[in-house]
């Protein structure tokens, strides 16, 4: 009986892990938000990501250029592991800059990206799940 329960428990874990990673691309547009100081870290509908390409999502936010960096990350409403995306390596990925893709860790806790807007205006923040490691980038909104 104990052996039977162990097999069932293992099957459940394998089944859950299989659901998380297999069966096609995950649609993050139903669950992921750009979250940060500009929204008091809340998951607000206006910052929910939109699909803009194959596994690429974006959210647009208006920021004030006051010389201070904004802290931000992509996350779902509950900060769930797997959808709590901060920087991967502090040395190279924490600061977001135009023309640079920063690697993301989607099981992060306190690893917030930093971005200092050069001028007041709207900015597009992108997260790309198409590669081996997700990447985050920023562009001036058009």
C-alpha positions as a printed Julia matrix, in Angstrom:
142×3 Matrix{Float64}:
  0.0    0.0     0.0
  2.8    2.47    0.92
  4.64   1.64   -2.3
  1.42   2.27   -4.26
  1.0    5.72   -2.6
  4.62   6.64   -3.41
  4.05   5.77   -7.07
  0.85   7.88   -7.13
  2.64  10.83   -5.5
  5.5   10.61   -8.01
  3.02  10.41  -10.89
  1.24  13.53   -9.63
  4.51  15.49   -9.4
  5.57  14.39  -12.88
  2.12  15.3   -14.22
  2.21  18.77  -12.68
  5.75  19.4   -13.95
  4.72  18.19  -17.4
  1.81  20.63  -17.49
  4.06  23.56  -16.6
  6.59  23.01  -19.35
  4.99  21.08  -22.18
  2.09  21.19  -24.55
  2.96  24.33  -26.47
  3.67  27.92  -25.61
  2.06  29.48  -22.56
 -0.12  32.59  -23.07
  1.14  35.14  -20.54
 -1.27  37.86  -21.72
 -3.93  36.46  -19.39
 -1.82  36.62  -16.22
  1.28  38.82  -16.43
  1.6   42.5   -15.46
  4.34  45.07  -15.46
  4.63  45.87  -11.75
  6.69  48.54  -10.06
  6.93  51.72   -8.06
  4.83  53.59  -10.66
  1.83  51.41   -9.63
  2.67  50.88   -5.95
  3.65  47.33   -7.03
 -0.02  46.45   -7.68
 -1.15  44.24  -10.59
 -3.2   46.87  -12.41
 -5.23  46.07  -15.52
 -3.7   49.0   -17.43
 -0.26  47.34  -17.1
 -1.32  43.82  -18.11
  0.95  42.62  -20.91
 -0.19  42.28  -24.5
  1.18  39.78  -26.98
  3.19  41.52  -29.71
  4.85  38.53  -31.34
  5.87  34.93  -30.9
  6.26  34.67  -27.1
  6.98  38.43  -26.86
  4.81  40.62  -24.62
  4.79  44.32  -23.81
  3.33  46.79  -21.39
  3.47  50.58  -21.72
  3.86  52.97  -18.81
  4.28  56.73  -18.51
  7.3   57.69  -16.4
  8.63  60.98  -15.07
 12.29  61.78  -15.63
 13.48  63.01  -12.26
 16.94  61.42  -12.32
 15.88  58.52  -10.07
 15.61  54.91  -11.27
 12.26  53.15  -11.24
 12.25  49.6    -9.88
 10.03  47.15  -11.75
  9.5   43.55  -12.78
  6.98  41.39  -14.58
  4.73  39.32  -12.33
  1.3   37.8   -12.0
 -1.23  39.01   -9.42
  0.08  36.63   -6.75
  3.84  36.9    -7.35
  3.86  33.18   -8.25
  7.1   31.34   -8.88
  7.52  30.98  -12.64
  5.8   34.32  -13.3
  7.76  36.61  -10.96
 10.36  37.9   -13.41
 13.23  40.01  -12.11
 16.85  40.21  -13.22
 19.04  37.11  -13.49
 22.52  38.47  -12.79
 23.03  41.75  -10.93
 26.29  42.59  -12.68
 24.84  42.66  -16.17
 21.06  42.4   -16.1
 19.66  44.64  -13.35
 19.81  47.99  -15.18
 17.59  48.25  -18.26
 18.98  50.33  -21.12
 17.85  51.03  -24.68
 19.2   48.48  -27.17
 20.03  45.91  -24.46
 18.26  42.67  -23.56
 18.57  41.76  -19.89
 18.19  38.15  -18.82
 15.29  37.45  -16.48
 14.78  35.01  -13.62
 11.05  34.23  -13.43
 11.35  32.7    -9.97
 12.9   35.82   -8.46
 11.97  37.38   -5.14
 13.67  40.75   -4.66
 15.59  41.08   -7.96
 13.89  44.17   -9.4
 15.02  45.69  -12.67
 15.98  49.37  -12.6
 15.31  51.91  -15.34
 16.04  55.64  -15.29
 14.01  57.37  -18.01
 16.07  59.98  -19.89
 12.96  62.12  -20.43
  9.37  62.17  -19.2
  7.13  60.11  -21.46
  5.77  56.68  -22.31
  8.0   53.62  -22.42
  7.38  50.1   -23.73
  8.72  47.27  -21.59
  9.06  43.9   -23.31
  9.49  40.38  -22.0
 10.51  37.69  -24.48
  9.98  34.05  -23.53
 11.17  32.74  -26.92
 14.74  31.88  -25.94
 16.41  29.57  -23.48
 16.21  32.31  -20.83
 13.52  35.04  -20.85
 14.79  38.55  -21.65
 13.49  42.01  -20.76
 14.05  45.2   -22.74
 12.78  48.77  -22.93
 12.09  51.2   -25.78
 10.66  54.71  -25.97
  7.0   54.31  -26.95
  6.1   55.73  -30.34
